[in-house]
């Protein structure tokens, strides 16, 4: 049946060429529907309880989408007329930022104080260029002693200062026809980033004594897109070049290399075109798919073309050689494509939607590569001119010698490899779940550099927000409520991870002091609900537009938001902090207990959730792949045996990872499922050749191992090198989720090759000895070598 298909492919090759191109173009048109989503929320499902809690908090108070712009005087002095003039100027211009609803800085901080038995509320300073030394000293003293400013807008050393711009992005925008359409979040972010970078350029030109650093949620969202652009402009050309060099070195054929290039390009275009038709959103993880597809597509091409070229070099014409190559390789290539696709499709159990999308796009690319490899590749390869070259006897001798060495050392290899595997797998528990989500971006990305500077010199960008609901106790003016919040705030400030706590109780204590002639003894919470409510009302009526308390208090005065700013810490530390807070609340204010919500909390939990969800995905993939192998190999014994070289590499790789890093994050949680289908490829090709020698040629186990090495050994070596090279290219990504995944996957594939070459042959010989104790080998070794197809 396979031979008939192969002959039909050659017979109708022109039609298949045209159909392949049409299929690629039809699928590729879908790429027009693709769009890049750089919102960090895409990493979370709509039903994620922590995302829902965060969205509810965002709907209650002013949203926290922001850009933080930090000014750093080169002489390290903020409180001088030149720097304060710049802060005042930039604050005014920051209001022009698209979608801005609030700007907070030293200059417009609403400082309240007692003036002639009344309370005055005004900007901390105005007309900065005219301030004298005494006024500068006074402003500095106020700023460094104000809890709402210190470690938020001014550093303790008074050497850097921040301007925080808060945005609110509309979900619907006018369509110009009297109606509305859905807004494009990526375009909105781009507008803001363009505006603030223009502002940065203005500052650097107008105030050359200042350096400017940009961070915040909006800049982080933008960084996802910039990391992707950087990777696509650097990684794709690098991966393509490496792959083509590898293919050429193996095939030693220009036409074969060109054919492989076309299959690669067709596969990538088809996968992303289909993604567009299916409405899949592009994200940083998804954009690693081209490198993955390119790398995996090579394996199909190499196995078909290497056998084809080998047949030609042995005297066959192009058409006959291709028919034989397809007959020999169709089933192994089909099986490897199916198992690889299953591995990627298992990513659909991931809790992070971008990894589901990555799995689906990669799976479509793998299947597309299979289709083009069995239809398009044979058609075009037999039409292109080819220069015949002599067989590479040097490579043959090396592989033959290697096979003899493996057979001679089979017992030592079986014991040694087993011990190494056991030792490395035993190291897996050393790994711990940990991530630092700011470090998703490496230092090549401006956001990472600026964020590191801000974290080291001013404040953190991590935060946890708590909404304290007083519905059952009255409102936020209730003294008991305020006392509890104050206790909570004081306790938070003692925690080692905390940089700053933004709470309304600081405002109440200041107002109480103001209303008592700025007497320091009254720097405490108001003693009655009526007093607290009156002070708050008076203060709010004095606040200018855009600087109200809606970022801290809901409109009904029933809830208040406490924002806890943290140092740059790992997800493990965030979860420990969250647990301590929950325990403290349960013990000290159970009636006001609130759940922490923020992107920091969301990212801290997603890693563990993803590992748990991927256990089911990996299990499903393992069961399906095992059943396929048992069916394809027509032996439950060989099917079960194949599990060893398929599972051991991932276990050994995670053991090595424990020695290299010891930390597993969001991306690495999908590696086992993803690589399971990939590492099966080598096992299938080796086993298929081994069983062909046993069943069709009547060879004994050792000679069958020799046959497998001689027919497919070099191809496995080169395809594995190509796979490792491709994923190592991915490991150079500026986006850690891609780079970590690429590095660990490369390690898994490299170990898989070692296991297939050093452990699988001894296992096969051992199994044969156990099953066929009385049978003897009748075929001489020389006969095996003469069958070589490499």
URLIN-V274034 format. One record per residue. N is the residue number from 0. OMEGA is omega in whole degrees, 0 to 359 (NA if undefined). D_FIRST is the distance of its C-alpha to the first C-alpha in Angstrom with 1 decimal. Layout:
n = [N | N]
omega = [OMEGA | OMEGA]
d_first = [D_FIRST | D_FIRST]
This chain:
n = [0 | 1 | 2 | 3 | 4 | 5 | 6 | 7 | 8 | 9 | 10 | 11 | 12 | 13 | 14 | 15 | 16 | 17 | 18 | 19 | 20 | 21 | 22 | 23 | 24 | 25 | 26 | 27 | 28 | 29 | 30 | 31 | 32 | 33 | 34 | 35 | 36 | 37 | 38 | 39 | 40 | 41 | 42 | 43 | 44 | 45 | 46 | 47 | 48 | 49 | 50 | 51 | 52 | 53 | 54 | 55 | 56 | 57 | 58 | 59 | 60 | 61 | 62 | 63 | 64 | 65 | 66 | 67 | 68 | 69 | 70 | 71 | 72 | 73 | 74 | 75 | 76 | 77 | 78 | 79 | 80 | 81 | 82 | 83 | 84 | 85 | 86 | 87 | 88 | 89 | 90 | 91 | 92 | 93 | 94 | 95 | 96 | 97 | 98 | 99 | 100 | 101 | 102 | 103 | 104 | 105 | 106 | 107 | 108 | 109 | 110 | 111 | 112 | 113 | 114 | 115 | 116 | 117 | 118 | 119 | 120 | 121 | 122 | 123 | 124 | 125 | 126 | 127 | 128 | 129 | 130 | 131 | 132 | 133 | 134 | 135 | 136 | 137 | 138 | 139 | 140 | 141 | 142 | 143 | 144 | 145 | 146 | 147 | 148 | 149 | 150 | 151 | 152 | 153 | 154 | 155 | 156 | 157 | 158 | 159 | 160 | 161 | 162 | 163 | 164 | 165 | 166 | 167 | 168 | 169 | 170 | 171 | 172 | 173 | 174 | 175 | 176 | 177 | 178 | 179 | 180 | 181 | 182 | 183 | 184 | 185 | 186 | 187 | 188 | 189 | 190 | 191 | 192 | 193 | 194 | 195 | 196 | 197 | 198 | 199 | 200 | 201 | 202 | 203 | 204 | 205 | 206 | 207 | 208 | 209 | 210 | 211 | 212 | 213 | 214 | 215 | 216 | 217 | 218 | 219 | 220 | 221 | 222 | 223 | 224 | 225 | 226 | 227 | 228 | 229 | 230 | 231 | 232 | 233 | 234 | 235 | 236 | 237 | 238 | 239 | 240 | 241 | 242 | 243 | 244 | 245 | 246 | 247 | 248 | 249 | 250 | 251 | 252 | 253 | 254 | 255 | 256 | 257 | 258 | 259 | 260 | 261 | 262 | 263 | 264 | 265 | 266 | 267 | 268 | 269 | 270 | 271 | 272 | 273 | 274 | 275 | 276 | 277 | 278 | 279 | 280 | 281 | 282 | 283 | 284 | 285 | 286 | 287 | 288 | 289 | 290 | 291 | 292 | 293 | 294 | 295 | 296 | 297 | 298 | 299 | 300 | 301 | 302 | 303 | 304 | 305 | 306 | 307 | 308 | 309 | 310 | 311 | 312 | 313 | 314 | 315 | 316 | 317 | 318 | 319 | 320 | 321 | 322 | 323 | 324 | 325 | 326 | 327 | 328 | 329 | 330 | 331 | 332 | 333 | 334 | 335 | 336 | 337 | 338 | 339 | 340 | 341 | 342 | 343 | 344 | 345 | 346 | 347 | 348 | 349 | 350 | 351 | 352 | 353 | 354 | 355 | 356 | 357 | 358 | 359 | 360 | 361 | 362 | 363 | 364 | 365 | 366 | 367 | 368 | 369 | 370 | 371 | 372 | 373 | 374 | 375 | 376 | 377 | 378 | 379 | 380 | 381 | 382 | 383 | 384 | 385 | 386 | 387 | 388 | 389 | 390 | 391 | 392 | 393 | 394 | 395 | 396 | 397 | 398 | 399 | 400 | 401 | 402 | 403 | 404 | 405 | 406 | 407 | 408 | 409 | 410 | 411 | 412 | 413 | 414 | 415 | 416 | 417 | 418 | 419 | 420 | 421 | 422 | 423 | 424 | 425 | 426 | 427 | 428 | 429 | 430 | 431 | 432 | 433 | 434 | 435 | 436 | 437 | 438 | 439 | 440 | 441 | 442 | 443 | 444 | 445 | 446 | 447 | 448 | 449 | 450 | 451 | 452 | 453 | 454 | 455 | 456 | 457 | 458 | 459 | 460 | 461 | 462 | 463 | 464 | 465 | 466 | 467 | 468 | 469 | 470 | 471 | 472 | 473 | 474 | 475 | 476 | 477 | 478 | 479 | 480 | 481 | 482 | 483 | 484 | 485 | 486 | 487 | 488 | 489 | 490 | 491 | 492 | 493 | 494 | 495 | 496 | 497 | 498 | 499 | 500 | 501 | 502 | 503 | 504 | 505 | 506 | 507 | 508 | 509 | 510 | 511 | 512 | 513 | 514 | 515 | 516 | 517 | 518 | 519 | 520 | 521 | 522 | 523 | 524 | 525 | 526 | 527 | 528 | 529 | 530 | 531 | 532 | 533 | 534 | 535 | 536 | 537 | 538 | 539 | 540 | 541 | 542 | 543 | 544 | 545 | 546 | 547 | 548 | 549 | 550 | 551 | 552 | 553 | 554 | 555 | 556 | 557 | 558 | 559 | 560 | 561 | 562 | 563 | 564 | 565 | 566 | 567 | 568 | 569 | 570 | 571 | 572 | 573 | 574 | 575 | 576 | 577 | 578 | 579 | 580 | 581 | 582 | 583 | 584 | 585 | 586 | 587 | 588 | 589 | 590 | 591 | 592 | 593 | 594 | 595 | 596 | 597 | 598 | 599 | 600 | 601 | 602 | 603 | 604 | 605 | 606 | 607 | 608 | 609 | 610 | 611 | 612 | 613 | 614 | 615 | 616 | 617 | 618 | 619 | 620 | 621 | 622 | 623 | 624 | 625 | 626 | 627 | 628 | 629 | 630 | 631 | 632 | 633 | 634 | 635 | 636 | 637 | 638 | 639 | 640 | 641 | 642 | 643 | 644 | 645 | 646 | 647 | 648 | 649 | 650 | 651 | 652 | 653 | 654 | 655 | 656 | 657 | 658 | 659 | 660 | 661 | 662 | 663 | 664 | 665 | 666 | 667 | 668 | 669 | 670 | 671 | 672 | 673 | 674 | 675 | 676 | 677 | 678 | 679 | 680 | 681 | 682 | 683 | 684 | 685 | 686 | 687 | 688 | 689 | 690 | 691 | 692 | 693 | 694 | 695 | 696 | 697 | 698 | 699 | 700 | 701 | 702 | 703 | 704 | 705 | 706 | 707 | 708 | 709 | 710 | 711 | 712 | 713 | 714 | 715 | 716 | 717 | 718 | 719 | 720 | 721 | 722 | 723 | 724 | 725 | 726 | 727 | 728 | 729 | 730 | 731 | 732 | 733 | 734 | 735 | 736 | 737 | 738 | 739 | 740 | 741 | 742 | 743 | 744 | 745 | 746 | 747 | 748 | 749 | 750 | 751 | 752 | 753 | 754 | 755 | 756 | 757 | 758 | 759 | 760 | 761 | 762 | 763 | 764 | 765 | 766 | 767 | 768 | 769 | 770 | 771 | 772 | 773 | 774 | 775 | 776 | 777 | 778 | 779 | 780 | 781 | 782 | 783 | 784 | 785 | 786 | 787 | 788 | 789]
omega = [179 | 180 | 178 | 176 | 183 | 179 | 179 | 178 | 180 | 182 | 184 | 187 | 180 | 178 | 180 | 176 | 182 | 180 | 179 | 179 | 179 | 179 | 179 | 181 | 180 | 178 | 184 | 179 | 180 | 180 | 179 | 180 | 183 | 173 | 183 | 177 | 182 | 178 | 181 | 182 | 181 | 178 | 184 | 177 | 181 | 181 | 177 | 184 | 181 | 173 | 179 | 178 | 180 | 179 | 178 | 178 | 179 | 179 | 181 | 184 | 174 | 181 | 185 | 173 | 189 | 167 | 175 | 185 | 185 | 177 | 181 | 177 | 182 | 177 | 176 | 181 | 178 | 188 | 171 | 188 | 183 | 182 | 180 | 175 | 178 | 179 | 180 | 181 | 183 | 178 | 179 | 182 | 181 | 178 | 180 | 179 | 180 | 176 | 181 | 178 | 182 | 174 | 179 | 178 | 176 | 187 | 182 | 175 | 184 | 182 | 178 | 178 | 180 | 178 | 178 | 177 | 177 | 179 | 178 | 177 | 183 | 175 | 180 | 174 | 175 | 181 | 186 | 182 | 182 | 181 | 177 | 185 | 181 | 180 | 177 | 179 | 180 | 181 | 179 | 181 | 180 | 184 | 184 | 179 | 180 | 182 | 181 | 182 | 186 | 182 | 176 | 179 | 178 | 180 | 181 | 179 | 182 | 182 | 174 | 179 | 184 | 170 | 184 | 181 | 180 | 181 | 169 | 183 | 178 | 178 | 178 | 178 | 179 | 179 | 180 | 181 | 180 | 179 | 179 | 174 | 179 | 179 | 177 | 183 | 181 | 178 | 179 | 178 | 180 | 178 | 180 | 182 | 177 | 181 | 184 | 176 | 173 | 177 | 177 | 179 | 178 | 181 | 183 | 179 | 184 | 182 | 185 | 179 | 181 | 167 | 188 | 181 | 185 | 176 | 181 | 184 | 182 | 179 | 177 | 177 | 180 | 181 | 177 | 179 | 182 | 177 | 180 | 179 | 179 | 182 | 183 | 181 | 182 | 189 | 183 | 178 | 181 | 181 | 181 | 180 | 180 | 182 | 181 | 178 | 180 | 181 | 181 | 180 | 179 | 188 | 185 | 182 | 179 | 181 | 177 | 179 | 178 | 178 | 178 | 179 | 180 | 178 | 179 | 183 | 179 | 182 | 180 | 180 | 180 | 182 | 183 | 174 | 177 | 177 | 178 | 178 | 182 | 178 | 178 | 179 | 175 | 177 | 182 | 177 | 182 | 183 | 171 | 183 | 180 | 179 | 180 | 181 | 178 | 183 | 183 | 181 | 181 | 185 | 179 | 183 | 184 | 183 | 180 | 184 | 182 | 177 | 179 | 180 | 178 | 178 | 179 | 181 | 176 | 173 | 181 | 173 | 187 | 184 | 180 | 180 | 181 | 177 | 179 | 180 | 179 | 178 | 183 | 191 | 186 | 184 | 177 | 180 | 177 | 182 | 181 | 179 | 181 | 182 | 177 | 178 | 178 | 178 | 180 | 180 | 178 | 176 | 177 | 175 | 180 | 177 | 182 | 182 | 180 | 178 | 172 | 180 | 178 | 180 | 181 | 180 | 180 | 179 | 177 | 178 | 179 | 179 | 177 | 179 | 178 | 181 | 180 | 181 | 183 | 178 | 184 | 184 | 179 | 182 | 184 | 181 | 181 | 177 | 182 | 176 | 180 | 176 | 179 | 178 | 178 | 178 | 180 | 183 | 179 | 178 | 179 | 181 | 179 | 181 | 178 | 178 | 180 | 179 | 179 | 180 | 179 | 181 | 180 | 184 | 189 | 182 | 179 | 180 | 180 | 180 | 184 | 180 | 179 | 179 | 179 | 180 | 181 | 181 | 182 | 180 | 179 | 180 | 184 | 181 | 178 | 178 | 175 | 179 | 181 | 179 | 169 | 196 | 172 | 180 | 168 | 180 | 178 | 189 | 177 | 181 | 185 | 180 | 181 | 181 | 181 | 180 | 177 | 180 | 182 | 180 | 182 | 188 | 185 | 188 | 177 | 174 | 173 | 174 | 172 | 182 | 179 | 176 | 180 | 182 | 183 | 186 | 183 | 183 | 181 | 176 | 186 | 176 | 180 | 182 | 180 | 178 | 181 | 179 | 179 | 179 | 179 | 178 | 179 | 180 | 180 | 179 | 179 | 182 | 178 | 183 | 186 | 182 | 190 | 176 | 185 | 175 | 179 | 185 | 182 | 180 | 176 | 177 | 180 | 181 | 179 | 180 | 179 | 177 | 179 | 183 | 175 | 174 | 182 | 176 | 185 | 180 | 179 | 176 | 182 | 182 | 175 | 185 | 181 | 178 | 183 | 180 | 181 | 181 | 180 | 180 | 182 | 179 | 180 | 181 | 182 | 179 | 182 | 185 | 179 | 179 | 176 | 182 | 180 | 183 | 180 | 176 | 181 | 186 | 178 | 188 | 181 | 181 | 180 | 182 | 176 | 182 | 174 | 181 | 181 | 179 | 185 | 171 | 174 | 183 | 182 | 178 | 178 | 180 | 177 | 180 | 177 | 178 | 180 | 180 | 179 | 179 | 180 | 180 | 180 | 179 | 181 | 183 | 189 | 180 | 183 | 181 | 179 | 186 | 180 | 178 | 178 | 180 | 177 | 174 | 179 | 179 | 182 | 180 | 179 | 183 | 189 | 181 | 180 | 179 | 182 | 178 | 180 | 181 | 182 | 175 | 178 | 179 | 179 | 180 | 179 | 180 | 181 | 180 | 181 | 181 | 179 | 179 | 179 | 181 | 178 | 180 | 185 | 181 | 179 | 180 | 178 | 180 | 179 | 177 | 178 | 179 | 182 | 179 | 182 | 179 | 179 | 182 | 184 | 182 | 180 | 179 | 179 | 181 | 178 | 173 | 176 | 179 | 178 | 179 | 181 | 187 | 182 | 181 | 179 | 181 | 184 | 186 | 185 | 181 | 181 | 188 | 183 | 180 | 184 | 184 | 181 | 180 | 182 | 185 | 177 | 185 | 182 | 180 | 181 | 182 | 180 | 181 | 181 | 178 | 178 | 182 | 176 | 178 | 181 | 189 | 184 | 186 | 177 | 181 | 174 | 186 | 183 | 178 | 176 | 175 | 177 | 180 | 180 | 179 | 184 | 183 | 187 | 184 | 182 | 179 | 178 | 180 | 184 | 179 | 178 | 177 | 178 | 179 | 180 | 180 | 180 | 181 | 174 | 173 | 177 | 180 | 177 | 180 | 176 | 181 | 190 | 180 | 178 | 183 | 179 | 178 | 180 | 182 | 182 | 178 | 178 | 178 | 180 | 183 | 178 | 179 | 180 | 178 | 179 | 180 | 180 | 181 | 187 | 182 | 183 | 179 | 176 | 178 | 180 | 179 | 179 | 179 | 180 | 179 | 181 | 183 | 187 | 186 | 187 | 182 | 181 | 178 | 181 | 185 | 178 | 181 | 182 | 180 | 179 | 183 | 181 | 179 | 186 | 181 | 183 | NA]
d_first = [0.0 | 3.8 | 5.4 | 5.1 | 6.3 | 8.7 | 10.0 | 10.7 | 12.5 | 14.6 | 15.2 | 16.5 | 18.0 | 21.5 | 20.5 | 18.6 | 21.8 | 24.0 | 22.1 | 22.0 | 25.7 | 26.5 | 24.8 | 26.8 | 30.0 | 29.7 | 29.2 | 31.8 | 34.4 | 34.7 | 36.4 | 39.6 | 39.9 | 39.9 | 43.3 | 44.6 | 46.4 | 48.9 | 50.6 | 50.6 | 50.3 | 46.6 | 46.1 | 47.2 | 45.8 | 48.1 | 48.8 | 49.8 | 53.3 | 54.7 | 53.6 | 55.1 | 58.3 | 58.5 | 58.0 | 60.7 | 63.0 | 62.3 | 63.1 | 66.4 | 67.8 | 67.4 | 63.9 | 63.4 | 61.2 | 63.3 | 64.0 | 66.4 | 68.2 | 70.1 | 73.0 | 74.0 | 77.3 | 77.2 | 80.6 | 79.4 | 82.0 | 81.1 | 84.6 | 86.1 | 86.7 | 84.1 | 81.2 | 82.4 | 82.8 | 79.2 | 78.1 | 80.2 | 78.8 | 75.2 | 75.7 | 76.8 | 74.0 | 71.4 | 72.2 | 70.6 | 67.2 | 64.8 | 64.5 | 67.2 | 69.3 | 71.2 | 72.5 | 74.1 | 76.1 | 79.4 | 81.2 | 80.4 | 80.5 | 82.8 | 85.5 | 88.1 | 91.6 | 95.0 | 97.4 | 100.8 | 99.9 | 96.8 | 93.2 | 91.9 | 88.2 | 87.2 | 84.9 | 85.3 | 86.5 | 87.0 | 88.2 | 87.0 | 88.4 | 91.9 | 91.6 | 94.3 | 94.0 | 95.3 | 92.8 | 90.0 | 91.1 | 91.3 | 87.9 | 86.4 | 88.1 | 86.8 | 83.2 | 83.1 | 84.6 | 82.5 | 79.6 | 77.7 | 77.8 | 77.7 | 74.2 | 72.9 | 74.5 | 76.8 | 76.3 | 78.7 | 79.8 | 80.2 | 78.2 | 75.3 | 75.2 | 72.4 | 72.1 | 69.6 | 68.1 | 66.6 | 64.2 | 63.1 | 60.0 | 59.9 | 56.7 | 57.5 | 59.0 | 60.5 | 58.2 | 61.0 | 61.0 | 63.0 | 60.0 | 58.1 | 54.7 | 53.0 | 54.3 | 52.0 | 52.9 | 51.5 | 53.7 | 56.7 | 56.3 | 56.0 | 59.2 | 61.1 | 59.8 | 60.8 | 64.2 | 65.0 | 63.9 | 66.2 | 68.9 | 68.1 | 68.6 | 71.8 | 73.1 | 72.3 | 74.1 | 77.0 | 77.5 | 76.4 | 77.9 | 75.2 | 71.6 | 69.2 | 66.3 | 64.0 | 62.1 | 61.5 | 58.8 | 58.3 | 58.1 | 55.6 | 53.4 | 53.6 | 52.8 | 49.3 | 48.7 | 50.5 | 48.5 | 45.3 | 46.6 | 47.7 | 44.3 | 42.3 | 44.6 | 44.6 | 41.4 | 38.7 | 39.9 | 40.4 | 36.9 | 35.3 | 37.3 | 36.6 | 32.8 | 32.8 | 35.1 | 32.9 | 29.7 | 31.7 | 33.1 | 29.7 | 27.9 | 31.1 | 29.6 | 31.3 | 28.3 | 26.0 | 28.8 | 29.2 | 25.5 | 25.8 | 28.9 | 27.4 | 24.6 | 27.4 | 29.6 | 27.1 | 26.1 | 29.8 | 30.7 | 28.0 | 28.9 | 32.6 | 32.2 | 30.4 | 33.1 | 35.7 | 34.1 | 34.1 | 37.8 | 37.4 | 40.6 | 40.7 | 42.6 | 43.2 | 40.4 | 37.9 | 38.9 | 37.6 | 34.0 | 33.7 | 34.3 | 31.9 | 29.1 | 29.8 | 29.8 | 26.6 | 24.7 | 25.6 | 23.5 | 20.1 | 21.3 | 22.9 | 19.9 | 17.7 | 20.7 | 22.2 | 19.3 | 19.0 | 22.8 | 22.9 | 20.6 | 22.9 | 25.9 | 24.8 | 24.7 | 21.3 | 21.5 | 20.5 | 17.4 | 16.0 | 17.1 | 15.3 | 11.9 | 12.7 | 14.1 | 11.3 | 9.0 | 12.1 | 13.3 | 10.9 | 11.4 | 15.1 | 15.8 | 14.4 | 16.5 | 19.5 | 19.5 | 19.5 | 22.1 | 24.2 | 24.2 | 25.2 | 28.0 | 29.4 | 29.1 | 31.2 | 34.0 | 34.4 | 36.6 | 39.0 | 42.5 | 42.6 | 40.9 | 40.4 | 38.2 | 36.1 | 35.8 | 34.9 | 32.1 | 30.7 | 31.0 | 29.4 | 26.5 | 25.9 | 26.2 | 23.6 | 21.0 | 22.1 | 21.7 | 18.1 | 17.4 | 19.4 | 17.9 | 14.3 | 15.5 | 19.2 | 19.4 | 17.0 | 18.6 | 22.1 | 21.8 | 20.9 | 23.8 | 26.4 | 28.5 | 28.2 | 30.8 | 29.5 | 31.3 | 31.7 | 29.9 | 31.9 | 33.2 | 35.7 | 33.1 | 31.2 | 34.5 | 35.3 | 32.1 | 32.4 | 36.0 | 35.1 | 32.6 | 35.4 | 37.9 | 35.7 | 35.3 | 39.0 | 40.1 | 37.6 | 40.3 | 42.4 | 39.5 | 38.5 | 42.1 | 42.9 | 40.0 | 40.4 | 44.1 | 43.5 | 41.0 | 43.5 | 46.4 | 44.6 | 43.2 | 46.8 | 48.1 | 46.1 | 49.1 | 51.2 | 49.3 | 51.0 | 50.1 | 52.1 | 52.0 | 54.5 | 53.2 | 55.5 | 53.8 | 50.4 | 51.7 | 52.7 | 55.9 | 54.2 | 54.5 | 58.0 | 57.9 | 57.5 | 60.4 | 62.7 | 61.9 | 62.6 | 65.9 | 66.9 | 66.0 | 68.0 | 71.0 | 71.4 | 69.2 | 65.7 | 63.0 | 61.7 | 63.4 | 63.4 | 65.0 | 66.7 | 68.0 | 71.0 | 71.5 | 75.1 | 74.7 | 76.0 | 78.9 | 80.2 | 79.3 | 79.0 | 82.8 | 83.3 | 85.0 | 83.2 | 79.8 | 81.0 | 82.2 | 78.9 | 77.0 | 79.5 | 78.9 | 75.2 | 75.6 | 78.0 | 75.6 | 72.6 | 74.8 | 75.2 | 71.5 | 70.4 | 67.3 | 69.4 | 70.7 | 72.2 | 72.6 | 73.2 | 75.1 | 77.6 | 80.1 | 81.0 | 82.0 | 84.1 | 86.0 | 86.8 | 88.0 | 90.2 | 91.8 | 92.3 | 94.0 | 96.4 | 97.6 | 94.9 | 96.5 | 94.1 | 95.0 | 93.3 | 90.0 | 88.5 | 86.9 | 89.1 | 90.7 | 90.3 | 87.6 | 90.0 | 90.7 | 87.1 | 86.2 | 89.1 | 88.2 | 84.6 | 85.6 | 88.2 | 85.7 | 82.9 | 85.4 | 86.2 | 82.7 | 81.6 | 78.5 | 75.2 | 76.8 | 77.2 | 76.1 | 73.0 | 71.0 | 72.7 | 74.0 | 72.4 | 74.3 | 75.7 | 77.0 | 75.2 | 72.7 | 72.8 | 70.2 | 70.6 | 68.5 | 68.1 | 67.2 | 65.6 | 65.3 | 61.9 | 60.5 | 57.2 | 55.4 | 56.6 | 60.2 | 59.7 | 58.5 | 61.4 | 63.8 | 62.4 | 62.9 | 66.5 | 67.3 | 65.9 | 68.0 | 71.1 | 70.8 | 70.3 | 73.4 | 75.7 | 74.8 | 72.4 | 73.7 | 72.6 | 69.4 | 66.8 | 63.2 | 62.5 | 60.3 | 59.2 | 56.2 | 57.4 | 57.0 | 53.7 | 52.1 | 53.7 | 51.9 | 48.5 | 47.4 | 48.0 | 46.5 | 43.4 | 43.0 | 43.4 | 40.9 | 38.4 | 38.6 | 36.8 | 34.3 | 33.6 | 33.4 | 30.9 | 28.7 | 29.1 | 28.1 | 25.0 | 23.8 | 24.7 | 22.7 | 19.6 | 20.2 | 20.8 | 17.6 | 15.5 | 17.5 | 17.5 | 21.2 | 24.1 | 26.2 | 24.2 | 23.8 | 27.5 | 28.3 | 26.4 | 29.0 | 31.7 | 30.4 | 29.4 | 32.8 | 35.3 | 35.1 | 36.3 | 39.0 | 40.1 | 40.1 | 42.4 | 44.6 | 45.0 | 45.6 | 48.4 | 50.0 | 49.4 | 50.4 | 50.5 | 50.1 | 47.0 | 47.1 | 45.2 | 42.4 | 41.8 | 41.3 | 37.8 | 36.6 | 35.3 | 33.0 | 31.9 | 31.3 | 29.6 | 26.3 | 27.0 | 27.9 | 24.8 | 22.9 | 24.5 | 24.2 | 20.4 | 20.0 | 22.5 | 21.3 | 17.6 | 19.0 | 21.6 | 19.3 | 17.0 | 20.3 | 21.4 | 18.5 | 16.9 | 20.1 | 22.6 | 24.8 | 27.6 | 28.1 | 30.3 | 28.2 | 25.1 | 27.1 | 28.1 | 24.5 | 23.7 | 26.8 | 26.2 | 22.7 | 23.0 | 26.7 | 27.9 | 25.3 | 26.2 | 29.8 | 29.7 | 27.6 | 30.0 | 32.9 | 31.6 | 31.3 | 34.7 | 36.2 | 34.9 | 36.2 | 39.4 | 39.9 | 39.7 | 42.2 | 44.7 | 44.7 | 48.1 | 46.9 | 47.0 | 44.3 | 41.9 | 43.4 | 43.6 | 40.0 | 38.9 | 41.0 | 40.0 | 36.2 | 36.6 | 38.4 | 35.6 | 32.9 | 35.1 | 35.8 | 32.1 | 31.5 | 34.5 | 33.4 | 29.8 | 31.5 | 34.6 | 34.0 | 30.3 | 30.3 | 33.5 | 32.1 | 29.0 | 31.3 | 33.7 | 31.1 | 29.8 | 33.5 | 34.1 | 31.1 | 31.3 | 35.0 | 35.1 | 32.1 | 32.7 | 30.8 | 30.3 | 28.6 | 31.2 | 31.0 | 31.1 | 27.7 | 26.3 | 28.0 | 26.8 | 23.2 | 24.2 | 22.1 | 24.6]
